[in-house]
């Protein structure tokens, strides 16, 4: 009985995480978007890859204390690093860098995660 309860709890928790991520992605507040990308990276949920490669060079930066100074681009690239398990060819900073973006896009294509 305990095992069944734990399985149900884990499934509900995962569903709630996905709902929260979608809610944050749909927000017009940059801090919420960055938090969504952070949660995607932490959960390693590959179903959100399209959101990570959509407008990958978004340079907006948040002043939210939790993610202060982090750009949308940076949050997306860090999430991609966590999802793929492959470090980028250069250090990820807040400034968009097409070398890093193309690196992950090509890697995702090779792994057939995007077209």
C-alpha positions as CSV (number, residue, x, y, z in Angstrom):
1,X,0.0,0.0,0.0
2,X,2.8,2.4,0.8
3,X,4.5,1.8,-2.6
4,X,1.2,2.6,-4.4
5,X,0.8,5.8,-2.4
6,X,4.4,6.9,-3.2
7,X,3.9,6.2,-6.9
8,X,0.7,8.3,-6.9
9,X,2.4,11.1,-5.0
10,X,5.4,11.1,-7.4
11,X,3.1,11.2,-10.5
12,X,1.0,14.0,-9.0
13,X,4.1,16.0,-8.1
14,X,5.5,15.6,-11.6
15,X,2.2,16.8,-13.1
16,X,2.1,19.8,-10.7
17,X,5.7,20.6,-11.7
18,X,4.8,20.6,-15.4
19,X,1.7,22.8,-14.8
20,X,3.9,25.2,-12.8
21,X,6.5,25.3,-15.6
22,X,3.8,26.0,-18.3
23,X,2.4,28.7,-16.1
24,X,5.8,30.4,-15.7
25,X,6.5,30.1,-19.4
26,X,3.3,31.8,-20.3
27,X,4.0,34.7,-17.9
28,X,5.0,38.1,-19.3
29,X,7.4,38.6,-16.4
30,X,11.0,37.8,-17.4
31,X,11.8,36.5,-13.9
32,X,9.0,33.9,-14.2
33,X,10.4,32.8,-17.6
34,X,13.9,32.4,-16.2
35,X,12.5,30.4,-13.3
36,X,10.7,28.1,-15.8
37,X,13.9,27.4,-17.7
38,X,15.7,26.7,-14.4
39,X,13.0,24.2,-13.4
40,X,13.2,22.6,-16.8
41,X,16.9,22.1,-16.4
42,X,16.6,20.8,-12.9
43,X,13.8,18.3,-13.8
44,X,15.7,17.3,-17.0
45,X,12.3,17.2,-18.7
46,X,13.0,16.9,-22.5
47,X,9.4,17.6,-23.4
48,X,10.2,21.4,-23.1
49,X,13.1,21.4,-25.5
50,X,11.2,23.4,-28.1
51,X,10.7,26.2,-25.6
52,X,14.5,26.2,-25.0
53,X,15.4,26.6,-28.6
54,X,12.6,29.1,-29.4
55,X,14.3,32.5,-29.6
56,X,17.5,31.2,-28.0
57,X,19.3,34.6,-28.0
58,X,16.8,36.5,-25.9
59,X,19.0,39.0,-24.0
60,X,16.4,40.2,-21.5
61,X,17.8,40.2,-17.9
62,X,15.8,39.9,-14.7
63,X,16.2,42.0,-11.6
64,X,14.3,39.4,-9.5
65,X,16.5,38.6,-6.5
66,X,16.4,34.9,-7.0
67,X,17.9,35.2,-10.5
68,X,19.3,38.7,-10.5
69,X,21.5,39.4,-13.5
70,X,20.6,36.2,-15.3
71,X,19.5,36.6,-18.9
72,X,16.8,34.5,-20.6
73,X,19.5,33.3,-23.0
74,X,21.8,32.2,-20.1
75,X,18.9,30.4,-18.4
76,X,18.1,28.5,-21.6
77,X,21.7,27.5,-22.3
78,X,22.2,26.3,-18.7
79,X,19.0,24.2,-19.0
80,X,20.3,22.7,-22.3
81,X,23.6,21.9,-20.6
82,X,21.8,20.1,-17.9
83,X,19.4,18.3,-20.3
84,X,22.1,17.1,-22.6
85,X,24.8,16.5,-20.0
86,X,27.3,18.1,-22.4
87,X,29.3,21.2,-21.5
88,X,29.4,24.0,-24.1
89,X,32.5,24.9,-26.0
90,X,32.7,28.2,-24.1
91,X,31.5,29.6,-20.7
92,X,27.9,30.5,-20.6
93,X,27.4,34.2,-19.6
94,X,24.5,36.6,-19.7
95,X,25.5,37.8,-23.2
96,X,24.0,35.7,-26.1
97,X,26.7,33.8,-28.0
98,X,25.7,32.1,-31.2
99,X,28.6,29.6,-30.9
100,X,27.0,28.1,-27.8
101,X,23.4,28.3,-29.2
102,X,24.4,26.6,-32.4
103,X,26.4,24.0,-30.5
104,X,23.3,22.9,-28.5
105,X,20.9,23.2,-31.5
106,X,23.2,20.9,-33.6
107,X,23.6,18.5,-30.6
108,X,19.8,18.3,-30.3
109,X,19.4,17.6,-34.0
110,X,22.0,14.9,-33.9
111,X,20.1,13.3,-31.0
112,X,16.9,13.7,-33.0
113,X,15.3,15.8,-30.3
114,X,14.5,18.6,-32.7
115,X,14.3,18.8,-36.5
